[in-house]
Amino acid sequence: MGRVIRAYRFLMRPAVGRTRALTKMLRDHCSLYNGALQERRDAYRHVSKTGIKYGMQSAQFKEIRSFDPQWQGRWSFSGRQATLRRLDKAFAVFFRRVKSGRTPGYPRFRGVNWSGTVDFPRDGDGCRWDSTPHDPVTRVRFQGVGHVEVNRHRPAVGKVKTIPVKREGRKRFVVLTAGQTAPEPLPATGSVVGIDMGIAGFLAGSNGEFVPDPRHGRKAAANLEAAQQALSRCRRRSSRCREAVQRVAAVHRKACRQRLDHAHKTALGLARARLHRARRPQDPQHEQVPRAEARPRPAGRLPAQRRGSQGRTQPFDS
């Protein structure tokens, strides 16, 4: 039996102090990413054309932690290495596109407001999932932050491998990747269907089935228009501007969640319908039971009565 990697996403509910610590952690990792990118650019622009790799930048962490122990030195060493690996992967993709002749995308500097991901490569190295197992409330602990409450709406099956932290607007999520045994496949039903994904309609099946597009973006157009108009009237970099930006982003996120939910439910409904149709002629429990014949009404029984508009009961017309 093989192994699979499954991701679980849980909403975190940090207190005020933990929220500030998480914000500082995300800001410091963003500063590390931008500083490493600037170092690579400056080294290549030098006359010597020096190339800096991941190992050279990772070796500087010891000096950085001793120089700034209050900020850069209090975060996880492995988490900071994961940030440098993300930058190294971005440069690897850039050079691969250059060699293949495609349009390269040079790695860009990240803003504090839209850079909101920190990776922890191992459970127990800078972070700990379910750090208070004796407590009925699930918590996750991060180095430099502390214990943060998690809304664990479903059990995480398997051994936890990585624990990334992601920020979306004002909400913060923890995404677990757990290794578990691959589930046994369902028995073959022999039912085959072709699906064509479209734009005018959501999908069309080879058997004539048609699922219309719910048009979530079009339904949210009025709210999005109002939010964008409010944003255009705000002075840039003001508190009202930041609030308006959050409202616009919230409308986009809601439409995105609605699209994902509709796609998931449609796929699940198609799979269950095919499985039910394939099992119907074989399983006697799925056989259609004939309806019982209508019994004659006993003699002398009065017909049903209905209530009139004046509140009085009136017999039905025979």
PEQUIDA-V445195 format. One line per field, one symbol per residue. ss: DSSP state (H for helix, E for strand, - for the rest). phi: phi as a letter, one per 20 degrees, with the letter a starting at -180 (. if undefined). burial: 1 if it has 9 or more other C-alpha atoms within 8 Angstrom, else 0. A space follows every 10 residues. Layout:
ss->???
phi->???
burial->???
This chain:
ss->--EEEEEEEE EEE--HHHHH HHHHHHHHHH HHHHHHHHHH HHHHH----- ---HHHHH-- HHHHHHH--- ------HHHH HHHHHHHHHH HHHHHHHHHH ---------- ------EE-- ------EEE- --------EE EE---EEEEE E-------EE EEEEEEEE-- EEEEEEEEEE E--------- ----EEE--- EEEEE----E EE---HHHH- HHHHHHHHHH HH------HH HHHHHHHHHH HHHHHHHHHH HHHHHHHHHH HHHHHHHHHH ---HHH---- ---------- ----EEE--- --EEE---
phi->.fdcdcdcdc eecfffffff ffffffffff ffffffffff fffffffflf dddffffffe fffffffcff dfeeefffff ffffffffff fffffffffe nefedfgdfd effddcccdd fbfodnbbel fcffefefcc ddfndoecfc eeebfeeoef ddcfdcdcme dccddedceb ffffffffem ecbdcdecdf cfbcefenfc dffflffffe ffffffffff ffeeffmdff ffffffffff ffffffffff ffffffffff ffffffffeg feeffeffef fffffffffn efffdceefe nefcfffe
burial->0000000101 1111000110 1100111111 0111011001 0011000000 0001001100 1001100110 0111110111 1111101101 1001101100 0000001001 0100111111 1110111111 1100000111 1110101111 1000000001 1111111000 0111111111 1000000000 0000000000 1111100001 0010010001 0001001101 1001000000 1101111111 1100100110 0000000000 0001100111 1000000000 0000000000 0000000000 00000000
